[in-house]
Amino acid sequence: MKRSWIQLTILTAVLSAAACDKENDDLVTPLSVEQFPQVVVLSDEGDGGLEDEDAFSVKITLADRVDTSGKELGGKVVPLKEAVTVNFKVTDFKGFSKLSDYIKGAEAFYEIDDCTTSADEGIDIPLQFDVNTGIGTVTFPAGVEELEIEFEVDEDIFDDNIFNTKKRELTIQLTGGGNAQVQVNKTAEFTYQVQDDEGIYGEWELDHTDPVAFAKFKQLFGLINEDIKNLQVADVKEITLEYEFEEIKAVVVLKATEQVDDCGKIKTENKVIEVEAEIEDLDDDKTEGDIEFGETLELDNGRFKEYVYAGSFKIVANKLTLELEGELDDDKTGTVILTLEK
């Protein structure tokens, strides 16, 4: 029996629908970005401070999420809709026998703006911390992008006049908490290092009134900074090199002043020229050794170039001698020797 074209069309449609239903059985509807759990993470891998510091802090944040608006290509932090409890622990420490000998307590806060924290506003962040076991819990509030836990420490326990070669440090790790909507990253670690100011860490001052020393400083750092290159002795109040955790700063304090708005208070401050670079190599467990630091420099034309300073250092009493050569593409300073004092 012949089928009419209408019957054939209906049959084809039925068969096609059946085939589609069969294929759809194997399909999984993808989750939207909002359906994936938020992730609480440590915001940094480490930090350091000098022996006489009375506190240090670790920051906890949220992993970036895809910006569905397309405004942030690299993603953005989306605050939690509900507060969650996060567990943490000091998992390891070196250089002292009992954790309670060093850490005295802890408190948590978050930044409201550049001038105000939750503590300033009397907002209490629930936190419990046992200085004996190193175990703690803290509440990560809703509507907040980053939470900071500050640990009060004994500023006298390491502050001596001896250069210490053994490590003084501790490690903090998130250990749990969260819920079905908020997961906690338990694999990352934050390490805080106590840095010895009898070694290279801390602030060293250059005698800028010495014409030779001043000329050498300009030769070295004028390679990457036009303002330093054009300095005159009469312009300068103070020049220091500051060695910090994984970073070095060359700071030139000028005699010229400017008005600065400091959270609503107008202050008169000296103008400053500052150069920051990342430390790539440093024998910080010795009073002499190798050093290398550098950074990516943005030029006036919008291009980027990398510079590097490499050489050696030697500390005798309160004097630091640096022997460095700077390089920016094909431009080199040649070997420059600087002497600074603490």
Buried (B, 14 or more C-beta within 10 A) or exposed (E): EEEEEEEEEEEEEEEEEEEEEEEEEEEEEEEEEEEEEBBBBBBEEBBBBBBEBEBBBBBBBBBBBBBEEEEEEEEBBBEBEEBBBBBBBBBEBEBBEEBBEBBBEBBBBBBBEEEEEBBEEEEEBEBEBBBEEBBBBBBBBEEBBBBBBBBBBBBEBBBEEEEBEEEBBBBBBBBEBBEEBBBBBBEEBBBBBBBBBBBBBBBBBBEBEEEEBBEBBBBBBBBBBEBBEEBEEEBBBBBBBBBBBBBBBBBBBBEEEEEEEEEEEEEEEEBEBEBEBEBBEBBBBBBBBEBBBBBEBEEEEEEEEEBBBBBBBBBEEEEBBBBBBBBBEEEEBEEBEBBBEE
